[in-house]
Amino acid sequence: MHLVEILVPFFFFAFTFGSIFIYVTSNHREKMALIERGVDTEKFYNRKDKNTYLRFGFLLFGGGFGFIIGMLIAPYFSQDEEGIILSSTLLFSGAFIILSYVFEMKYLKKSNASKEIDVNHKIFTED
């Protein structure tokens, strides 16, 4: 057995464990520092992002769409069909993630504009 065959899995698991350990300990230290200063830590427990499912849905839809497109165009290329399928899947997944970002920005802009109108309306109606 070669030394590389032993060291690669060892360093992979060591790196994974080290990354998770550093993340957890730094997050804990940050929370403890906020508690010591008397800051409310409720924001750490209510972190649900409303657009997570939208992003995940766009990612899966883009991956499936890219896979189908890759399967359709792969027979026309005589080289690596698996590479074409994989690259089109990744390309469309990335494109649909960008598209989800565009939809989120339009939604945020629209919701912020409606809030500004409501605030201005309340100011004018109180006078």
N, CA, C and O atoms as a printed pandas DataFrame, in Angstrom:
     atom_number atom_name residue_name chain_id  residue_number  x_coord  y_coord  z_coord
0              1         N          MET        A               1    0.837   -1.175    0.000
1              2        CA          MET        A               1    0.000    0.000    0.000
2              3         C          MET        A               1    0.885    1.242    0.000
3              4         O          MET        A               1    1.836    1.341    0.776
4              5         N          HIS        A               2    0.568    2.164   -0.859
5              6        CA          HIS        A               2    1.365    3.377   -0.964
6              7         C          HIS        A               2    0.991    4.374    0.129
7              8         O          HIS        A               2   -0.093    4.329    0.710
8              9         N          LEU        A               3    1.920    5.257    0.377
9             10        CA          LEU        A               3    1.715    6.270    1.401
10            11         C          LEU        A               3    0.604    7.250    1.006
11            12         O          LEU        A               3   -0.123    7.743    1.868
12            13         N          VAL        A               4    0.474    7.527   -0.274
13            14        CA          VAL        A               4   -0.544    8.462   -0.751
14            15         C          VAL        A               4   -1.942    7.912   -0.478
15            16         O          VAL        A               4   -2.847    8.669   -0.124
16            17         N          GLU        A               5   -2.122    6.626   -0.636
17            18        CA          GLU        A               5   -3.426    6.011   -0.407
18            19         C          GLU        A               5   -3.851    6.094    1.052
19            20         O          GLU        A               5   -5.039    6.002    1.359
20            21         N          ILE        A               6   -2.916    6.262    1.926
21            22        CA          ILE        A               6   -3.231    6.406    3.349
22            23         C          ILE        A               6   -3.415    7.875    3.706
23            24         O          ILE        A               6   -4.325    8.221    4.459
24            25         N          LEU        A               7   -2.563    8.734    3.175
25            26        CA          LEU        A               7   -2.584   10.138    3.573
26            27         C          LEU        A               7   -3.761   10.927    3.007
27            28         O          LEU        A               7   -4.279   11.819    3.679
28            29         N          VAL        A               8   -4.187   10.620    1.798
29            30        CA          VAL        A               8   -5.279   11.400    1.192
30            31         C          VAL        A               8   -6.571   11.285    2.005
31            32         O          VAL        A               8   -7.150   12.317    2.345
32            33         N          PRO        A               9   -7.049   10.083    2.333
33            34        CA          PRO        A               9   -8.269   10.038    3.166
34            35         C          PRO        A               9   -8.068   10.639    4.550
35            36         O          PRO        A               9   -8.975   11.269    5.094
36            37         N          PHE        A              10   -6.881   10.446    5.122
37            38        CA          PHE        A              10   -6.616   11.013    6.441
38            39         C          PHE        A              10   -6.722   12.530    6.414
39            40         O          PHE        A              10   -7.393   13.121    7.261
40            41         N          PHE        A              11   -6.061   13.171    5.439
41            42        CA          PHE        A              11   -6.103   14.627    5.361
42            43         C          PHE        A              11   -7.491   15.137    4.968
43            44         O          PHE        A              11   -7.888   16.225    5.385
44            45         N          PHE        A              12   -8.221   14.373    4.180
45            46        CA          PHE        A              12   -9.577   14.773    3.826
46            47         C          PHE        A              12  -10.450   14.845    5.079
47            48         O          PHE        A              12  -11.123   15.849    5.311
48            49         N          PHE        A              13  -10.441   13.786    5.881
49            50        CA          PHE        A              13  -11.255   13.777    7.091
50            51         C          PHE        A              13  -10.731   14.760    8.129
51            52         O          PHE        A              13  -11.520   15.361    8.858
52            53         N          ALA        A              14   -9.438   14.931    8.209
53            54        CA          ALA        A              14   -8.878   15.906    9.143
54            55         C          ALA        A              14   -9.288   17.326    8.755
55            56         O          ALA        A              14   -9.639   18.127    9.621
56            57         N          PHE        A              15   -9.247   17.638    7.473
57            58        CA          PHE        A              15   -9.659   18.958    7.007
58            59         C          PHE        A              15  -11.150   19.188    7.249
59            60         O          PHE        A              15  -11.546   20.271    7.679
60            61         N          THR        A              16  -11.972   18.184    6.978
61            62        CA          THR        A              16  -13.413   18.308    7.188
62            63         C          THR        A              16  -13.716   18.527    8.663
63            64         O          THR        A              16  -14.482   19.425    9.010
64            65         N          PHE        A              17  -13.125   17.715    9.533
65            66        CA          PHE        A              17  -13.343   17.866   10.968
66            67         C          PHE        A              17  -12.838   19.216   11.453
67            68         O          PHE        A              17  -13.511   19.878   12.243
68            69         N          GLY        A              18  -11.666   19.633   10.993
69            70        CA          GLY        A              18  -11.109   20.912   11.409
70            71         C          GLY        A              18  -11.975   22.085   10.989
71            72         O          GLY        A              18  -12.157   23.029   11.758
72            73         N          SER        A              19  -12.504   22.037    9.790
73            74        CA          SER        A              19  -13.364   23.123    9.311
74            75         C          SER        A              19  -14.638   23.220   10.139
75            76         O          SER        A              19  -15.049   24.315   10.524
76            77         N          ILE        A              20  -15.258   22.087   10.412
77            78        CA          ILE        A              20  -16.485   22.099   11.212
78            79         C          ILE        A              20  -16.189   22.545   12.635
79            80         O          ILE        A              20  -16.961   23.305   13.219
80            81         N          PHE        A              21  -15.093   22.086   13.191
81            82        CA          PHE        A              21  -14.721   22.463   14.561
82            83         C          PHE        A              21  -14.482   23.962   14.671
83            84         O          PHE        A              21  -14.962   24.596   15.611
84            85         N          ILE        A              22  -13.755   24.533   13.732
85            86        CA          ILE        A              22  -13.486   25.974   13.767
86            87         C          ILE        A              22  -14.773   26.767   13.609
87            88         O          ILE        A              22  -14.955   27.783   14.280
88            89         N          TYR        A              23  -15.672   26.320   12.731
89            90        CA          TYR        A              23  -16.940   27.021   12.547
90            91         C          TYR        A              23  -17.764   27.015   13.824
91            92         O          TYR        A              23  -18.296   28.048   14.229
92            93         N          VAL        A              24  -17.871   25.849   14.460
93            94        CA          VAL        A              24  -18.701   25.737   15.656
94            95         C          VAL        A              24  -18.105   26.539   16.806
95            96         O          VAL        A              24  -18.835   27.242   17.505
96            97         N          THR        A              25  -16.806   26.450   17.015
97            98        CA          THR        A              25  -16.197   27.176   18.136
98            99         C          THR        A              25  -16.239   28.683   17.923
99           100         O          THR        A              25  -16.457   29.426   18.881
100          101         N          SER        A              26  -16.037   29.154   16.701
101          102        CA          SER        A              26  -16.096   30.600   16.477
102          103         C          SER        A              26  -17.520   31.114   16.629
103          104         O          SER        A              26  -17.729   32.223   17.122
104          105         N          ASN        A              27  -18.503   30.320   16.212
105          106        CA          ASN        A              27  -19.893   30.719   16.387
106          107         C          ASN        A              27  -20.244   30.771   17.875
107          108         O          ASN        A              27  -20.948   31.677   18.319
108          109         N          HIS        A              28  -19.756   29.809   18.630
109          110        CA          HIS        A              28  -20.001   29.782   20.073
110          111         C          HIS        A              28  -19.352   30.982   20.761
111          112         O          HIS        A              28  -19.970   31.619   21.613
112          113         N          ARG        A              29  -18.120   31.287   20.395
113          114        CA          ARG        A              29  -17.429   32.432   20.989
114          115         C          ARG        A              29  -18.148   33.745   20.682
115          116         O          ARG        A              29  -18.238   34.629   21.534
116          117         N          GLU        A              30  -18.656   33.858   19.461
117          118        CA          GLU        A              30  -19.378   35.070   19.095
118          119         C          GLU        A              30  -20.650   35.215   19.923
119          120         O          GLU        A              30  -20.962   36.307   20.398
120          121         N          LYS        A              31  -21.380   34.124   20.096
121          122        CA          LYS        A              31  -22.592   34.173   20.907
122          123         C          LYS        A              31  -22.276   34.516   22.356
123          124         O          LYS        A              31  -22.980   35.316   22.972
124          125         N          MET        A              32  -21.230   33.920   22.901
125          126        CA          MET        A              32  -20.860   34.187   24.294
126          127         C          MET        A              32  -20.439   35.638   24.484
127          128         O          MET        A              32  -20.757   36.248   25.505
128          129         N          ALA        A              33  -19.723   36.197   23.503
129          130        CA          ALA        A              33  -19.328   37.601   23.597
130          131         C          ALA        A              33  -20.548   38.516   23.558
131          132         O          ALA        A              33  -20.592   39.518   24.272
132          133         N          LEU        A              34  -21.527   38.185   22.742
133          134        CA          LEU        A              34  -22.748   38.993   22.692
134          135         C          LEU        A              34  -23.540   38.882   23.988
135          136         O          LEU        A              34  -24.108   39.870   24.455
136          137         N          ILE        A              35  -23.581   37.691   24.569
137          138        CA          ILE        A              35  -24.298   37.508   25.829
138          139         C          ILE        A              35  -23.622   38.296   26.944
139          140         O          ILE        A              35  -24.301   38.893   27.779
140          141         N          GLU        A              36  -22.295   38.304   26.964
141          142        CA          GLU        A              36  -21.574   39.047   27.988
142          143         C          GLU        A              36  -21.829   40.545   27.884
143          144         O          GLU        A              36  -21.844   41.246   28.896
144          145         N          ARG        A              37  -22.026   41.028   26.687
145          146        CA          ARG        A              37  -22.295   42.463   26.486
146          147         C          ARG        A              37  -23.765   42.807   26.686
147          148         O          ARG        A              37  -24.127   43.984   26.706
148          149         N          GLY        A              38  -24.607   41.804   26.833
149          150        CA          GLY        A              38  -26.017   42.055   27.069
150          151         C          GLY        A              38  -26.836   42.258   25.810
151          152         O          GLY        A              38  -27.928   42.822   25.872
152          153         N          VAL        A              39  -26.333   41.809   24.663
153          154        CA          VAL        A              39  -27.050   41.949   23.402
154          155         C          VAL        A              39  -28.016   40.774   23.246
155          156         O          VAL        A              39  -27.711   39.650   23.644
156          157         N          ASP        A              40  -29.163   41.043   22.672
157          158        CA          ASP        A              40  -30.163   40.001   22.450
158          159         C          ASP        A              40  -29.659   39.018   21.394
159          160         O          ASP        A              40  -29.257   39.430   20.306
160          161         N          THR        A              41  -29.677   37.738   21.705
161          162        CA          THR        A              41  -29.193   36.710   20.777
162          163         C          THR        A              41  -30.326   36.011   20.052
163          164         O          THR        A              41  -30.121   34.939   19.482
164          165         N          GLU        A              42  -31.501   36.584   20.060
165          166        CA          GLU        A              42  -32.651   35.964   19.399
166          167         C          GLU        A              42  -32.447   35.838   17.896
167          168         O          GLU        A              42  -33.009   34.942   17.266
168          169         N          LYS        A              43  -31.655   36.723   17.323
169          170        CA          LYS        A              43  -31.443   36.681   15.869
170          171         C          LYS        A              43  -30.718   35.405   15.431
171          172         O          LYS        A              43  -30.812   35.012   14.268
172          173         N          PHE        A              44  -29.997   34.757   16.348
173          174        CA          PHE        A              44  -29.307   33.525   15.990
174          175         C          PHE        A              44  -30.269   32.352   15.861
175          176         O          PHE        A              44  -29.992   31.393   15.141
176          177         N          TYR        A              45  -31.372   32.426   16.541
177          178        CA          TYR        A              45  -32.293   31.298   16.551
178          179         C          TYR        A              45  -33.421   31.432   15.532
179          180         O          TYR        A              45  -34.064   30.436   15.200
180          181         N          ASN        A              46  -33.669   32.617   15.040
181          182        CA          ASN        A              46  -34.713   32.841   14.038
182          183         C          ASN        A              46  -34.085   33.284   12.726
183          184         O          ASN        A              46  -34.335   34.396   12.262
184          185         N          ARG        A              47  -33.281   32.433   12.133
185          186        CA          ARG        A              47  -32.567   32.796   10.922
186          187         C          ARG        A              47  -33.202   32.230    9.662
187          188         O          ARG        A              47  -32.507   32.098    8.655
188          189         N          LYS        A              48  -34.451   31.899    9.665
189          190        CA          LYS        A              48  -35.054   31.295    8.482
190          191         C          LYS        A              48  -35.117   32.327    7.367
191          192         O          LYS        A              48  -35.708   33.397    7.512
192          193         N          ASP        A              49  -34.503   31.982    6.277
193          194        CA          ASP        A              49  -34.551   32.838    5.103
194          195         C          ASP        A              49  -35.766   32.437    4.284
195          196         O          ASP        A              49  -35.965   31.255    4.002
196          197         N          LYS        A              50  -36.569   33.404    3.905
197          198        CA          LYS        A              50  -37.802   33.101    3.195
198          199         C          LYS        A              50  -37.555   32.599    1.783
199          200         O          LYS        A              50  -38.414   31.928    1.210
200          201         N          ASN        A              51  -36.415   32.904    1.218
201          202        CA          ASN        A              51  -36.158   32.562   -0.174
202          203         C          ASN        A              51  -35.328   31.295   -0.356
203          204         O          ASN        A              51  -34.913   30.996   -1.475
204          205         N          THR        A              52  -35.081   30.555    0.699
205          206        CA          THR        A              52  -34.256   29.356    0.592
206          207         C          THR        A              52  -34.908   28.316   -0.310
207          208         O          THR        A              52  -34.243   27.710   -1.150
208          209         N          TYR        A              53  -36.193   28.112   -0.137
209          210        CA          TYR        A              53  -36.881   27.109   -0.946
210          211         C          TYR        A              53  -36.962   27.542   -2.409
211          212         O          TYR        A              53  -36.909   26.710   -3.315
212          213         N          LEU        A              54  -37.091   28.841   -2.630
213          214        CA          LEU        A              54  -37.098   29.347   -4.000
214          215         C          LEU        A              54  -35.759   29.069   -4.677
215          216         O          LEU        A              54  -35.719   28.597   -5.813
216          217         N          ARG        A              55  -34.664   29.362   -3.980
217          218        CA          ARG        A              55  -33.335   29.112   -4.545
218          219         C          ARG        A              55  -33.113   27.632   -4.815
219          220         O          ARG        A              55  -32.605   27.254   -5.871
220          221         N          PHE        A              56  -33.493   26.803   -3.859
221          222        CA          PHE        A              56  -33.310   25.358   -4.011
222          223         C          PHE        A              56  -34.161   24.825   -5.161
223          224         O          PHE        A              56  -33.719   23.959   -5.916
224          225         N          GLY        A              57  -35.370   25.338   -5.291
225          226        CA          GLY        A              57  -36.235   24.935   -6.395
226          227         C          GLY        A              57  -35.662   25.343   -7.741
227          228         O          GLY        A              57  -35.692   24.563   -8.693
228          229         N          PHE        A              58  -35.141   26.555   -7.826
229          230        CA          PHE        A              58  -34.507   26.990   -9.066
230          231         C          PHE        A              58  -33.288   26.132   -9.386
231          232         O          PHE        A              58  -33.054   25.793  -10.546
232          233         N          LEU        A              59  -32.508   25.777   -8.356
233          234        CA          LEU        A              59  -31.330   24.946   -8.576
234          235         C          LEU        A              59  -31.718   23.577   -9.112
235          236         O          LEU        A              59  -31.122   23.100  -10.078
236          237         N          LEU        A              60  -32.699   22.945   -8.506
237          238        CA          LEU        A              60  -33.118   21.627   -8.973
238          239         C          LEU        A              60  -33.755   21.684  -10.353
239          240         O          LEU        A              60  -33.519   20.814  -11.191
240          241         N          PHE        A              61  -34.558   22.705  -10.584
241          242        CA          PHE        A              61  -35.176   22.847  -11.904
242          243         C          PHE        A              61  -34.115   23.080  -12.971
243          244         O          PHE        A              61  -34.184   22.495  -14.052
244          245         N          GLY        A              62  -33.138   23.926  -12.676
245          246        CA          GLY        A              62  -32.065   24.179  -13.630
246          247         C          GLY        A              62  -31.222   22.947  -13.890
247          248         O          GLY        A              62  -30.818   22.695  -15.025
248          249         N          GLY        A              63  -30.954   22.174  -12.839
249          250        CA          GLY        A              63  -30.196   20.942  -13.023
250          251         C          GLY        A              63  -30.933   19.932  -13.880
251          252         O          GLY        A              63  -30.349   19.314  -14.770
252          253         N          GLY        A              64  -32.214   19.768  -13.608
253          254        CA          GLY        A              64  -33.011   18.846  -14.422
254          255         C          GLY        A              64  -33.145   19.306  -15.858
255          256         O          GLY        A              64  -33.048   18.509  -16.790
256          257         N          PHE        A              65  -33.369   20.601  -16.028
257          258        CA          PHE        A              65  -33.482   21.153  -17.380
258          259         C          PHE        A              65  -32.165   20.992  -18.144
259          260         O          PHE        A              65  -32.168   20.630  -19.320
260          261         N          GLY        A              66  -31.049   21.259  -17.476
261          262        CA          GLY        A              66  -29.743   21.089  -18.104
262          263         C          GLY        A              66  -29.448   19.647  -18.444
263          264         O          GLY        A              66  -28.843   19.356  -19.476
264          265         N          PHE        A              67  -29.877   18.736  -17.573
265          266        CA          PHE        A              67  -29.678   17.310  -17.845
266          267         C          PHE        A              67  -30.457   16.888  -19.084
267          268         O          PHE        A              67  -29.939   16.162  -19.932
268          269         N          ILE        A              68  -31.698   17.343  -19.185
269          270        CA          ILE        A              68  -32.510   17.005  -20.357
270          271         C          ILE        A              68  -31.902   17.595  -21.630
271          272         O          ILE        A              68  -31.829   16.915  -22.653
272          273         N          ILE        A              69  -31.473   18.840  -21.573
273          274        CA          ILE        A              69  -30.839   19.465  -22.742
274          275         C          ILE        A              69  -29.560   18.721  -23.108
275          276         O          ILE        A              69  -29.284   18.495  -24.287
276          277         N          GLY        A              70  -28.778   18.341  -22.099
277          278        CA          GLY        A              70  -27.557   17.581  -22.355
278          279         C          GLY        A              70  -27.832   16.236  -23.000
279          280         O          GLY        A              70  -27.098   15.808  -23.890
280          281         N          MET        A              71  -28.887   15.570  -22.556
281          282        CA          MET        A              71  -29.253   14.284  -23.159
282          283         C          MET        A              71  -29.719   14.466  -24.601
283          284         O          MET        A              71  -29.508   13.593  -25.443
284          285         N          LEU        A              72  -30.352   15.599  -24.878
285          286        CA          LEU        A              72  -30.839   15.839  -26.239
286          287         C          LEU        A              72  -29.716   16.185  -27.214
287          288         O          LEU        A              72  -29.750   15.773  -28.374
288          289         N          ILE        A              73  -28.714   16.946  -26.742
289          290        CA          ILE        A              73  -27.653   17.376  -27.667
290          291         C          ILE        A              73  -26.443   16.450  -27.667
291          292         O          ILE        A              73  -25.610   16.553  -28.567
292          293         N          ALA        A              74  -26.312   15.553  -26.699
293          294        CA          ALA        A              74  -25.144   14.674  -26.611
294          295         C          ALA        A              74  -24.974   13.749  -27.810
295          296         O          ALA        A              74  -23.833   13.524  -28.214
296          297         N          PRO        A              75  -26.029   13.195  -28.408
297          298        CA          PRO        A              75  -25.818   12.298  -29.557
298          299         C          PRO        A              75  -25.233   12.997  -30.792
299          300         O          PRO        A              75  -24.694   12.340  -31.683
300          301         N          TYR        A              76  -25.340   14.307  -30.839
301          302        CA          TYR        A              76  -24.819   15.033  -31.994
302          303         C          TYR        A              76  -23.316   15.270  -31.907
303          304         O          TYR        A              76  -22.706   15.721  -32.877
304          305         N          PHE        A              77  -22.712   14.975  -30.764
305          306        CA          PHE        A              77  -21.280   15.127  -30.585
306          307         C          PHE        A              77  -20.663   13.736  -30.428
307          308         O          PHE        A              77  -21.149   12.917  -29.648
308          309         N          SER        A              78  -19.616   13.484  -31.158
309          310        CA          SER        A              78  -19.012   12.156  -31.137
310          311         C          SER        A              78  -17.973   11.991  -30.037
311          312         O          SER        A              78  -17.406   10.911  -29.874
312          313         N          GLN        A              79  -17.723   13.046  -29.288
313          314        CA          GLN        A              79  -16.694   12.956  -28.250
314          315         C          GLN        A              79  -17.301   12.463  -26.941
315          316         O          GLN        A              79  -18.020   11.464  -26.933
316          317         N          ASP        A              80  -17.035   13.118  -25.886
317          318        CA          ASP        A              80  -17.415   12.697  -24.544
318          319         C          ASP        A              80  -18.866   13.092  -24.246
319          320         O          ASP        A              80  -19.141   14.256  -23.956
320          321         N          GLU        A              81  -19.794   12.134  -24.316
321          322        CA          GLU        A              81  -21.199   12.439  -24.075
322          323         C          GLU        A              81  -21.470   12.755  -22.601
323          324         O          GLU        A              81  -22.288   13.623  -22.295
324          325         N          GLU        A              82  -20.790   12.059  -21.692
325          326        CA          GLU        A              82  -21.001   12.305  -20.270
326          327         C          GLU        A              82  -20.544   13.708  -19.884
327          328         O          GLU        A              82  -21.174   14.373  -19.061
328          329         N          GLY        A              83  -19.452   14.146  -20.483
329          330        CA          GLY        A              83  -18.962   15.497  -20.215
330          331         C          GLY        A              83  -19.930   16.565  -20.690
331          332         O          GLY        A              83  -20.094   17.595  -20.037
332          333         N          ILE        A              84  -20.567   16.323  -21.819
333          334        CA          ILE        A              84  -21.546   17.269  -22.343
334          335         C          ILE        A              84  -22.764   17.325  -21.427
335          336         O          ILE        A              84  -23.287   18.404  -21.151
336          337         N          ILE        A              85  -23.208   16.178  -20.962
337          338        CA          ILE        A              85  -24.370   16.139  -20.069
338          339         C          ILE        A              85  -24.045   16.835  -18.745
339          340         O          ILE        A              85  -24.844   17.628  -18.248
340          341         N          LEU        A              86  -22.888   16.541  -18.183
341          342        CA          LEU        A              86  -22.491   17.165  -16.919
342          343         C          LEU        A              86  -22.324   18.671  -17.058
343          344         O          LEU        A              86  -22.788   19.435  -16.211
344          345         N          SER        A              87  -21.661   19.093  -18.129
345          346        CA          SER        A              87  -21.430   20.528  -18.286
346          347         C          SER        A              87  -22.732   21.281  -18.527
347          348         O          SER        A              87  -22.901   22.388  -18.015
348          349         N          SER        A              88  -23.660   20.705  -19.297
349          350        CA          SER        A              88  -24.930   21.406  -19.503
350          351         C          SER        A              88  -25.748   21.428  -18.215
351          352         O          SER        A              88  -26.454   22.401  -17.950
352          353         N          THR        A              89  -25.662   20.371  -17.415
353          354        CA          THR        A              89  -26.364   20.368  -16.134
354          355         C          THR        A              89  -25.830   21.459  -15.218
355          356         O          THR        A              89  -26.610   22.203  -14.623
356          357         N          LEU        A              90  -24.522   21.562  -15.100
357          358        CA          LEU        A              90  -23.926   22.589  -14.252
358          359         C          LEU        A              90  -24.167   23.991  -14.799
359          360         O          LEU        A              90  -24.413   24.924  -14.034
360          361         N          LEU        A              91  -24.097   24.142  -16.106
361          362        CA          LEU        A              91  -24.329   25.444  -16.728
362          363         C          LEU        A              91  -25.748   25.936  -16.466
363          364         O          LEU        A              91  -25.944   27.087  -16.075
364          365         N          PHE        A              92  -26.733   25.079  -16.679
365          366        CA          PHE        A              92  -28.113   25.498  -16.457
366          367         C          PHE        A              92  -28.424   25.653  -14.975
367          368         O          PHE        A              92  -29.252   26.489  -14.613
368          369         N          SER        A              93  -27.789   24.874  -14.109
369          370        CA          SER        A              93  -27.984   25.062  -12.666
370          371         C          SER        A              93  -27.501   26.442  -12.247
371          372         O          SER        A              93  -28.191   27.148  -11.511
372          373         N          GLY        A              94  -26.329   26.824  -12.708
373          374        CA          GLY        A              94  -25.806   28.151  -12.406
374          375         C          GLY        A              94  -26.666   29.258  -12.989
375          376         O          GLY        A              94  -26.892   30.282  -12.344
376          377         N          ALA        A              95  -27.145   29.053  -14.209
377          378        CA          ALA        A              95  -27.991   30.064  -14.846
378          379         C          ALA        A              95  -29.294   30.249  -14.068
379          380         O          ALA        A              95  -29.773   31.373  -13.917
380          381         N          PHE        A              96  -29.864   29.156  -13.576
381          382        CA          PHE        A              96  -31.117   29.275  -12.835
382          383         C          PHE        A              96  -30.894   29.842  -11.435
383          384         O          PHE        A              96  -31.799   30.468  -10.884
384          385         N          ILE        A              97  -29.722   29.642  -10.849
385          386        CA          ILE        A              97  -29.418   30.305   -9.578
386          387         C          ILE        A              97  -29.324   31.820   -9.797
387          388         O          ILE        A              97  -29.818   32.595   -8.979
388          389         N          ILE        A              98  -28.701   32.235  -10.881
389          390        CA          ILE        A              98  -28.643   33.663  -11.209
390          391         C          ILE        A              98  -30.053   34.200  -11.454
391          392         O          ILE        A              98  -30.379   35.312  -11.038
392          393         N          LEU        A              99  -30.880   33.414  -12.127
393          394        CA          LEU        A              99  -32.264   33.819  -12.373
394          395         C          LEU        A              99  -33.035   33.951  -11.062
395          396         O          LEU        A              99  -33.851   34.862  -10.919
396          397         N          SER        A             100  -32.794   33.064  -10.110
397          398        CA          SER        A             100  -33.468   33.196   -8.812
398          399         C          SER        A             100  -33.014   34.457   -8.094
399          400         O          SER        A             100  -33.812   35.091   -7.404
400          401         N          TYR        A             101  -31.744   34.834   -8.243
401          402        CA          TYR        A             101  -31.244   36.073   -7.649
402          403         C          TYR        A             101  -31.960   37.275   -8.258
403          404         O          TYR        A             101  -32.333   38.208   -7.547
404          405         N          VAL        A             102  -32.150   37.250   -9.574
405          406        CA          VAL        A             102  -32.848   38.349  -10.241
406          407         C          VAL        A             102  -34.282   38.449   -9.732
407          408         O          VAL        A             102  -34.769   39.548   -9.470
408          409         N          PHE        A             103  -34.964   37.310   -9.589
409          410        CA          PHE        A             103  -36.329   37.325   -9.066
410          411         C          PHE        A             103  -36.372   37.855   -7.639
411          412         O          PHE        A             103  -37.277   38.614   -7.293
412          413         N          GLU        A             104  -35.406   37.467   -6.802
413          414        CA          GLU        A             104  -35.367   37.954   -5.429
414          415         C          GLU        A             104  -35.159   39.455   -5.386
415          416         O          GLU        A             104  -35.810   40.145   -4.601
416          417         N          MET        A             105  -34.268   39.972   -6.213
417          418        CA          MET        A             105  -34.007   41.413   -6.212
418          419         C          MET        A             105  -35.234   42.190   -6.687
419          420         O          MET        A             105  -35.544   43.249   -6.141
420          421         N          LYS        A             106  -35.934   41.675   -7.698
421          422        CA          LYS        A             106  -37.152   42.343   -8.152
422          423         C          LYS        A             106  -38.208   42.333   -7.055
423          424         O          LYS        A             106  -38.908   43.325   -6.854
424          425         N          TYR        A             107  -38.322   41.219   -6.348
425          426        CA          TYR        A             107  -39.300   41.123   -5.268
426          427         C          TYR        A             107  -38.949   42.080   -4.133
427          428         O          TYR        A             107  -39.826   42.763   -3.605
428          429         N          LEU        A             108  -37.660   42.134   -3.752
429          430        CA          LEU        A             108  -37.249   43.030   -2.677
430          431         C          LEU        A             108  -37.452   44.483   -3.067
431          432         O          LEU        A             108  -37.896   45.294   -2.254
432          433         N          LYS        A             109  -37.131   44.809   -4.302
433          434        CA          LYS        A             109  -37.319   46.175   -4.764
434          435         C          LYS        A             109  -38.799   46.541   -4.753
435          436         O          LYS        A             109  -39.169   47.648   -4.362
436          437         N          LYS        A             110  -39.632   45.617   -5.179
437          438        CA          LYS        A             110  -41.072   45.851   -5.214
438          439         C          LYS        A             110  -41.624   45.995   -3.793
439          440         O          LYS        A             110  -42.434   46.884   -3.532
440          441         N          SER        A             111  -41.189   45.127   -2.876
441          442        CA          SER        A             111  -41.699   45.205   -1.501
442          443         C          SER        A             111  -41.184   46.455   -0.796
443          444         O          SER        A             111  -41.917   47.053   -0.008
444          445         N          ASN        A             112  -39.944   46.867   -1.056
445          446        CA          ASN        A             112  -39.425   48.090   -0.451
446          447         C          ASN        A             112  -40.126   49.316   -1.006
447          448         O          ASN        A             112  -40.368   50.273   -0.271
448          449         N          ALA        A             113  -40.453   49.304   -2.286
449          450        CA          ALA        A             113  -41.154   50.435   -2.881
450          451         C          ALA        A             113  -42.552   50.563   -2.285
451          452         O          ALA        A             113  -43.014   51.675   -2.032
452          453         N          SER        A             114  -43.228   49.440   -2.058
453          454        CA          SER        A             114  -44.572   49.517   -1.466
454          455         C          SER        A             114  -44.509   49.980   -0.016
455          456         O          SER        A             114  -45.415   50.677    0.441
456          457         N          LYS        A             115  -43.462   49.613    0.720
457          458        CA          LYS        A             115  -43.313   50.090    2.090
458          459         C          LYS        A             115  -43.068   51.589    2.125
459          460         O          LYS        A             115  -43.606   52.288    2.984
460          461         N          GLU        A             116  -42.252   52.091    1.186
461          462        CA          GLU        A             116  -41.996   53.527    1.137
462          463         C          GLU        A             116  -43.265   54.294    0.817
463          464         O          GLU        A             116  -43.496   55.364    1.382
464          465         N          ILE        A             117  -44.076   53.780   -0.059
465          466        CA          ILE        A             117  -45.330   54.450   -0.403
466          467         C          ILE        A             117  -46.254   54.477    0.807
467          468         O          ILE        A             117  -46.892   55.493    1.084
468          469         N          ASP        A             118  -46.327   53.344    1.539
469          470        CA          ASP        A             118  -47.180   53.305    2.717
470          471         C          ASP        A             118  -46.698   54.271    3.786
471          472         O          ASP        A             118  -47.506   54.944    4.425
472          473         N          VAL        A             119  -45.383   54.345    3.987
473          474        CA          VAL        A             119  -44.838   55.263    4.983
474          475         C          VAL        A             119  -45.134   56.694    4.588
475          476         O          VAL        A             119  -45.564   57.487    5.425
476          477         N          ASN        A             120  -44.913   57.041    3.336
477          478        CA          ASN        A             120  -45.203   58.400    2.887
478          479         C          ASN        A             120  -46.689   58.696    2.989
479          480         O          ASN        A             120  -47.070   59.810    3.348
480          481         N          HIS        A             121  -47.525   57.733    2.684
481          482        CA          HIS        A             121  -48.963   57.942    2.760
482          483         C          HIS        A             121  -49.377   58.209    4.213
483          484         O          HIS        A             121  -50.201   59.086    4.473
484          485         N          LYS        A             122  -48.806   57.454    5.153
485          486        CA          LYS        A             122  -49.151   57.664    6.552
486          487         C          LYS        A             122  -48.699   59.051    7.036
487          488         O          LYS        A             122  -49.388   59.700    7.824
488          489         N          ILE        A             123  -47.548   59.484    6.558
489          490        CA          ILE        A             123  -47.056   60.802    6.954
490          491         C          ILE        A             123  -47.993   61.881    6.434
491          492         O          ILE        A             123  -48.312   62.823    7.160
492          493         N          PHE        A             124  -48.435   61.760    5.198
493          494        CA          PHE        A             124  -49.297   62.777    4.609
494          495         C          PHE        A             124  -50.692   62.744    5.192
495          496         O          PHE        A             124  -51.343   63.784    5.299
496          497         N          THR        A             125  -51.166   61.564    5.573
497          498        CA          THR        A             125  -52.527   61.510    6.115
498          499         C          THR        A             125  -52.585   61.978    7.561
499          500         O          THR        A             125  -53.639   62.417    8.022
500          501         N          GLU        A             126  -51.469   61.894    8.288
501          502        CA          GLU        A             126  -51.489   62.351    9.677
502          503         C          GLU        A             126  -51.498   63.862    9.765
503          504         O          GLU        A             126  -51.992   64.409   10.751
504          505         N          ASP        A             127  -50.971   64.555    8.775
505          506        CA          ASP        A             127  -50.931   66.022    8.822
506          507         C          ASP        A             127  -52.252   66.578    8.573
507          508         O          ASP        A             127  -52.418   67.797    8.573
